[in-house]
Amino acid sequence: MGSIGVVCVVAGLVGAGLLRWLPVRGRADGLTAAGVAGVRGGSRAALNVAVVELHLAGVIDVGRLGRLRRVVHTGPGRDVTSLHRTAWAAFGRELSLADAAAAPAVRRAREEVRAELAGRGLRCGRARLTMAALPALAAGGTGVAIAAQEAFWVGVPLAVLSLAVLCAPARTLAGSKLLRGMRRLHPLPGATPPGPEEIGILAALHGRRALRLLLPEFAAYAGLLGGRAARETVA
């Protein structure tokens, strides 16, 4: 296999990388905090931030068992996304966050978030991820074959690089650039507590670190810090 195999692996990795990380520039105009969270961590992160913003607006709260519920019935407001509206509707009865995320209407809203971010060039859509996975898998298999043919120090690094491409976040270079720039503008606060709007964008940019700092009790009870909430319902 030799040098031809190495060339094929490198070509596959370059192709997979281009599919995963281009474009360099995307459209960030009008992007909400939930959209920024989607760039960082996908549609589940976007849902988490939507729930945080609904809580900060006094629309939903968490019970002792970790189930979220509506506390007002006048609607989530006008200037919200479809993800906010569907989450608000889902919490008309007590639900854990995991059960709400699996609700059909919420899943459709999450798909809309994915499609919007892919259209903006900030994240890879499912089709691009699949297309990038094929050459990366082929490159990884070729790297393993090279390593098995006594070229261990050549094949193993190539296989590891292939795995790194497969496991990399689905953000494009434009999405990563957006997050870096916004994190410089919105660092985690010190002694001065931020307002509700700032908490939303901080949660979108910094994820669990911001939630542990700014909303520790709500985040822990609602299951926003990973793992399960205090008690999950059975959907």
Salt bridges, closest charged atoms under 4 A:
GLU53 OE1 - HIS84 NE2 2.67
ASP61 OD1 - HIS55 ND1 3.77
GLU111 OE2 - ARG114 NH1 2.33
GLU111 OE2 - ARG126 NH2 2.95
GLU116 OE2 - ARG120 NE 3.12
GLU198 OE2 - HIS186 ND1 3.07
